[in-house]
């Protein structure tokens, strides 16, 4: 898959290419963002915690080699609960409501977030214009992390990336440490996946995704 996506140009070339107005999506504070996160076990982060260890996932911008990078933080969220569940349980396609004490948390950011649209969600074609393509959503992680590092160096005014999740096709965000000040003091909602109030939403998501539930 990685070969479908060429390596990024240099950060200087990306900087010169700029970001056109329709290639930037401003995520408004009124819009909820959802995240599924574990609360017990190893490497647990709070609902608003940026992960400084990496790179591991698609748009991790941490430098290589994989290690603790205290000045680089990444936080992933989705525009809906189904997207958050799809991404969190993609590897086994099983929504495990118990292991790791998983929670579903929804929050509203305290200020607008400036996000680079790498998937054409807003109708633009940034990735193609700068020499890449929309395989940024699906290419091998090593290649997409190279893009994420280059974007981070080239554009110091961005809070992160907005993209289409591979599994639910829903809008997802990858926020970097520059967005730390945008987190609220408290989430709008935070419930364990085992909570009966989530039976319906989890059943619906599992049916739509073809995932099983344990």
RODO-2510 file (C-alpha; in nm, 4 decimals, decimal comma):
residues 214
     n   res          X          Y          Z
     1     x     0,0000     0,0000     0,0000
     2     x     0,2848     0,2382     0,0794
     3     x     0,3966     0,2431    -0,2832
     4     x     0,0642     0,4014    -0,3859
     5     x     0,1639     0,7137    -0,1947
     6     x     0,4896     0,8833    -0,2954
     7     x     0,7154     1,0276    -0,0252
     8     x     0,6394     1,3888     0,0637
     9     x     0,8344     1,6766    -0,0871
    10     x     1,0685     1,8621     0,1464
    11     x     0,9172     2,0746     0,4199
    12     x     1,0450     2,3843     0,2352
    13     x     0,8542     2,2825    -0,0799
    14     x     0,5411     2,2139     0,1239
    15     x     0,5758     2,5489     0,2981
    16     x     0,6101     2,7277    -0,0349
    17     x     0,3032     2,5469    -0,1702
    18     x     0,1052     2,6930     0,1180
    19     x    -0,2463     2,5979     0,2223
    20     x    -0,5297     2,7412     0,0137
    21     x    -0,8410     2,8598     0,1994
    22     x    -1,0510     2,5627     0,0890
    23     x    -0,7781     2,3180     0,1973
    24     x    -0,8108     2,4309     0,5583
    25     x    -1,1049     2,3174     0,7685
    26     x    -1,1843     2,5118     1,0829
    27     x    -1,3318     2,2778     1,3423
    28     x    -1,5792     2,4825     1,5423
    29     x    -1,6222     2,4580     1,9209
    30     x    -1,9914     2,3667     1,8775
    31     x    -1,8998     2,0359     1,7104
    32     x    -1,8410     1,7349     1,9330
    33     x    -1,5349     1,5136     1,8922
    34     x    -1,5405     1,1540     2,0149
    35     x    -1,2709     0,9244     2,1450
    36     x    -1,2552     0,5705     2,2820
    37     x    -0,9774     0,5301     2,5369
    38     x    -0,8679     0,2701     2,7914
    39     x    -0,8595     0,3564     3,1617
    40     x    -0,6677     0,0545     3,3005
    41     x    -0,3546    -0,1346     3,1973
    42     x    -0,0305    -0,0123     3,0435
    43     x     0,0171     0,3168     2,8558
    44     x    -0,3141     0,4650     2,9725
    45     x    -0,3723     0,8295     2,8865
    46     x    -0,6495     1,0538     3,0192
    47     x    -0,9261     1,1528     2,7744
    48     x    -0,7422     1,4793     2,7008
    49     x    -0,3894     1,3381     2,7134
    50     x    -0,1572     1,3756     2,4164
    51     x     0,0547     1,0680     2,3422
    52     x     0,4241     1,1571     2,3337
    53     x     0,5494     0,8052     2,2546
    54     x     0,5719     0,7219     1,8865
    55     x     0,5454     0,7098     1,5969
    56     x     0,2856     0,4311     1,6054
    57     x    -0,0345     0,5335     1,4243
    58     x    -0,1188     0,6912     1,0887
    59     x    -0,0455     1,0593     1,1424
    60     x     0,2034     1,0397     1,4296
    61     x     0,4586     1,3146     1,3658
    62     x     0,7136     1,1997     1,6245
    63     x     1,0687     1,1772     1,4877
    64     x     1,2269     0,8376     1,4326
    65     x     1,3336     0,6184     1,6031
    66     x     1,0183     0,5232     1,7924
    67     x     1,0639     0,6542     2,1458
    68     x     0,9331     0,9001     2,4005
    69     x     0,9393     1,2493     2,2427
    70     x     0,8222     1,4886     2,5122
    71     x     0,7834     1,7914     2,2836
    72     x     0,5633     1,6041     2,0338
    73     x     0,2077     1,5100     2,1257
    74     x    -0,0686     1,3491     1,9177
    75     x    -0,4406     1,2990     1,9912
    76     x    -0,6904     1,1198     1,7681
    77     x    -1,0661     1,1720     1,7637
    78     x    -1,3676     1,1134     1,5408
    79     x    -1,6740     1,3165     1,4470
    80     x    -1,9113     1,0491     1,5804
    81     x    -1,9207     0,7559     1,8231
    82     x    -1,9276     0,5005     1,5389
    83     x    -1,6070     0,6422     1,3930
    84     x    -1,4383     0,6341     1,7332
    85     x    -1,5423     0,2716     1,7886
    86     x    -1,4395     0,1709     1,4352
    87     x    -1,0889     0,3099     1,4777
    88     x    -1,0381     0,1859     1,8349
    89     x    -1,1337    -0,1760     1,7607
    90     x    -1,0188    -0,2074     1,3981
    91     x    -0,7520    -0,4741     1,4503
    92     x    -0,9783    -0,7569     1,5734
    93     x    -1,3100    -0,6027     1,4614
    94     x    -1,4423    -0,6843     1,8074
    95     x    -1,5833    -0,4128     2,0324
    96     x    -1,4568    -0,5256     2,3738
    97     x    -1,6599    -0,3389     2,6350
    98     x    -1,4559    -0,4691     2,9311
    99     x    -1,0841    -0,5145     2,8640
   100     x    -0,8837    -0,2088     2,9636
   101     x    -1,1892    -0,0337     3,1096
   102     x    -1,2650     0,1487     2,7821
   103     x    -1,4582     0,4753     2,7882
   104     x    -1,6375     0,6694     2,5171
   105     x    -1,5766     1,0404     2,5669
   106     x    -1,7278     1,3315     2,3757
   107     x    -1,5861     1,6822     2,4060
   108     x    -1,6103     2,0300     2,2591
   109     x    -1,2910     2,2265     2,2053
   110     x    -1,2670     2,5736     2,3516
   111     x    -1,1505     2,7466     2,0367
   112     x    -1,1660     2,6826     1,6622
   113     x    -0,9067     2,4330     1,5395
   114     x    -0,7128     2,4913     1,2165
   115     x    -0,6898     2,1539     1,0431
   116     x    -0,5270     2,0613     0,7119
   117     x    -0,7736     1,8679     0,4951
   118     x    -0,5685     1,5807     0,3505
   119     x    -0,8725     1,3808     0,2302
   120     x    -1,0731     1,6294     0,0252
   121     x    -1,3476     1,6401     0,2892
   122     x    -1,4112     2,0056     0,2052
   123     x    -1,3852     1,9447    -0,1691
   124     x    -1,0249     2,0601    -0,2184
   125     x    -0,7322     1,8444    -0,3342
   126     x    -0,4358     1,9534    -0,1207
   127     x    -0,2679     1,6111    -0,1238
   128     x    -0,2737     1,5919    -0,5036
   129     x    -0,1712     1,9538    -0,5488
   130     x     0,1496     1,9081    -0,3468
   131     x     0,2533     1,5858    -0,5212
   132     x     0,0770     1,3188    -0,3154
   133     x    -0,2700     1,1658    -0,3410
   134     x    -0,5620     1,0586    -0,1275
   135     x    -0,3911     0,7312    -0,0304
   136     x    -0,2878     0,9322     0,2760
   137     x    -0,6015     0,7755     0,4284
   138     x    -0,4897     0,4192     0,3660
   139     x    -0,1181     0,3906     0,2839
   140     x     0,1363     0,2179     0,5077
   141     x     0,1913     0,4004     0,8365
   142     x     0,5631     0,4535     0,7796
   143     x     0,4829     0,6558     0,4673
   144     x     0,1945     0,8560     0,6149
   145     x     0,4036     0,9345     0,9254
   146     x     0,6712     1,0765     0,6930
   147     x     0,4026     1,3065     0,5492
   148     x     0,2831     1,3987     0,9001
   149     x     0,6365     1,4931     1,0101
   150     x     0,6852     1,7060     0,6996
   151     x     0,3467     1,8799     0,7365
   152     x     0,4265     1,9547     1,1014
   153     x     0,7600     2,1155     1,0076
   154     x     0,6199     2,3064     0,7108
   155     x     0,3104     2,4585     0,8731
   156     x     0,3561     2,5756     1,2305
   157     x     0,0118     2,7407     1,2408
   158     x    -0,1883     2,4171     1,2116
   159     x    -0,3505     2,2375     1,5047
   160     x    -0,3478     1,9107     1,3137
   161     x    -0,4917     1,7096     1,0273
   162     x    -0,8500     1,6235     0,9337
   163     x    -0,9001     1,3041     0,7352
   164     x    -1,1407     1,0238     0,6526
   165     x    -1,1107     0,7186     0,8777
   166     x    -1,0394     0,3958     0,6952
   167     x    -1,2953     0,1829     0,8744
   168     x    -1,6111     0,3901     0,9247
   169     x    -1,5371     0,6390     0,6453
   170     x    -1,6146     0,9084     0,9009
   171     x    -1,4340     1,2349     0,9563
   172     x    -1,1436     1,1998     1,1999
   173     x    -0,8901     1,4420     1,3447
   174     x    -0,5267     1,4027     1,4463
   175     x    -0,4315     1,6927     1,6714
   176     x    -0,0754     1,7891     1,7581
   177     x     0,0664     1,9510     2,0706
   178     x    -0,0218     2,3009     1,9417
   179     x    -0,3870     2,2197     2,0185
   180     x    -0,3266     2,1432     2,3871
   181     x    -0,4705     2,4784     2,4952
   182     x    -0,7982     2,4060     2,3144
   183     x    -0,9062     2,1180     2,5386
   184     x    -1,1918     2,1892     2,7808
   185     x    -1,1601     2,1356     3,1549
   186     x    -1,4277     1,8660     3,1374
   187     x    -1,5792     1,6571     2,8583
   188     x    -1,9454     1,6835     2,7601
   189     x    -1,9931     1,3118     2,8158
   190     x    -1,7711     1,0280     2,9360
   191     x    -1,9088     0,6809     2,9983
   192     x    -1,7586     0,3325     3,0257
   193     x    -1,8405     0,1216     2,7200
   194     x    -1,9968    -0,1263     2,9634
   195     x    -2,2589     0,1341     3,0676
   196     x    -2,6163     0,0311     2,9729
   197     x    -2,6790     0,3757     2,8205
   198     x    -2,4344     0,2813     2,5424
   199     x    -2,6021    -0,0522     2,4550
   200     x    -2,7987     0,1002     2,1667
   201     x    -2,5230     0,3100     2,0069
   202     x    -2,2723     0,0234     2,0343
   203     x    -2,5170    -0,2322     1,8876
   204     x    -2,5935     0,0027     1,5983
   205     x    -2,2271     0,0722     1,5300
   206     x    -2,1376    -0,2983     1,5422
   207     x    -2,4187    -0,3847     1,2992
   208     x    -2,3155    -0,1142     1,0542
   209     x    -1,9473    -0,2046     1,0738
   210     x    -1,9848    -0,5818     1,0859
   211     x    -1,7938    -0,5898     1,4151
   212     x    -1,8828    -0,8247     1,7007
   213     x    -1,9273    -0,7216     2,0654
   214     x    -1,7890    -0,8865     2,3777
***
